[in-house]
Amino acid sequence: MNSASNSNAPDSQLASFFESRPTNITTTTNKANLALLGSRRSLRTSLLFQYALSIAVQSPTSHVVFICHSSRKPSRLPIPAAANSYFSKQPLDRVHIKYVNSNKALRRLLIATPTTDHAVFGAPFSPACIIVDDFSYFFEHARDSVECVRITIAALIQAVVCVRANAGP
């Protein structure tokens, strides 16, 4: 796992949160916290979207929330050509893409996760998985303090706790 040399950088804080967790996807359960770090051109978004689809395929009731920055809205879904024939429309319908434009909007969305009104995601469901694409992108401006990153990570942790509680054993 790569981590930045600056301990205050969002990537390094995120890496430190996940570093004690298993990172081998083939041996982890759905209850594992995973971080995928890589350069902007490493096809990270495609890998994350494939992971979201694989979670949605596992069960006809599995919903996934895929959160990304609104300025990075793709012109098409990041599905590799080979996967287009593999995934049917039903799993795609259960991957709910939410575009947010700031770390404040990201926190609001994550904080709303534990509420009983799951309409915040656009449908009445409790997600099986929450994916935040390029978490550090939300904190690239100098005005974003370390405390802001910590509060957002805390909101993410609380959302994960809620998802796990709703998922059952």
N, C-alpha and C positions, 0 to 999 in steps of 0.2 A: 504494500500500500504506500502510495506516495504522500508525503506531507510537506507543506511549505516550510521554509526555514524560519519565517517570521511567525512566532507563536501566537500573535494576535490576529493573523490572517484568518478569514472565515474557513478556508480549505483546511488549515491545520487544526482549527477548533473542531470542525466536523470530523476530521480524521481521528482526533483524539477521542471523540465520543464513540466512534465505531471500532477503534483499534482493538479493544478487548473482545469484540464479537467475532463469531465465525465468519469467514469471507468466502468459503468455497460453496457456491450456490448449489452444487450437486449434493452436498452433505448437510445443508441447512434445512430447517423447516420453514414454513410460512411465518413463524413467529420470530424469526431472526431479523435483527437490524442489519441492513446492508448499506454500504457506501460504495459507489462506483466513481473513482476519480480518474480524470484523464484530460488531455488538452481539448480545446474547443473543437478540433477537427478529428476527434478520435471515434466518431460515430457513437458517442455515449448516449445521445437521445434515442437513436435507433435501438440500441441494446436495452435501454430502459423501457421503451415502448414494447419491444418483444417480450420483456419480462412481465409487463402489465397484461399483455395478451395471454401469456402462459398462465397467469393467475386466473384470468377470466375464463379460460378454457377448462380449468380444473373442475369447476362446478357451475351448473346453470344458474346458481344464485350468487356467485362471486362477482362483486362489483369492485372496480379499481378507480381511484381518483388519481389522475395524472395532472400535476400542477406544473405550469411553466410560465415564464415571463411573457407578457403580452407583446413585447417588442420583438420576440423571437418566434412569433407565430409562423409555423411552416406553411408553405403553399399547398402541401399535401401531407397526409399522415406518413410518418417515417416507418413504413412497412417494407421490408425487402421484397423484391419480386417473387422469390421462391416461397415466401410466407403467404402471399396473397391467395394462393390456392389452398393452403393449409387451414387458414382461419376463416370460419364462416361469419356471417353478419351478426349472429347472436352474441358471440364474445366481444366483437367490436362495439356493439351497443352497450355493453357493460363496462367499457372503459370510458370514463367521464373525464374529458379534458377541460381543465379550468385554467383560464389565462388570467394572471394577476399582474399588476403593473408596478408594485412596490413591495418592499419588505413589510410595510404596515398592512397592506392588503393580504399578503401571505399569512401574517399573524392572525388577522381577523378570520380568515378561512380555516386555519388550523384550530383556533380557539372555538369556533362554532362546531367542530366535529363532535364533541361530547354531548351536545344538546340532543333532545329527543326529536327535534324538528330537522330531519336530515334533508329537507328541501333546499338547504344551502348548496347541495351538490347538484340540484336540478331534478332530483328524483327521491322518493321516500325509501332510502336504503342506508344501511350501515356498510361502509366500505370494508372489503377484506384486506385491502392494501392501499397505502397512500404513497405515491411517488412524487418527489419534488425534483424536477429536472434542473440541473445547474444551480443548486442551492446558493453557491457563492456569487452568482450573477446578481442576486438581489442586494448584495452588499458591496458593490464595486466602487461606490462613491465615498469620498473622504469624509462626508458628513455622517456616514454610518459608523456608529461607535461599536466598540467591543460589547458593550452592554446591550445594544440593540440586537446583535448577533446572538448573545446569550438568551435574551428573552424569546427570540424566534425559535431557537433550538429547544427551549423549555416548552413552548407551545407545540412544537413537533413531537416531543416526547409525550406530552399529555395526549395528543391526538393518537399516537401509537398505543398508549395504554388503553384508551377508549376503544380502539379497533380490536385490540386483543380481548378486552372484556366482553365485547359483543360477539366475538367469534366463538367463545366457549372454549372447552378443553381441547 
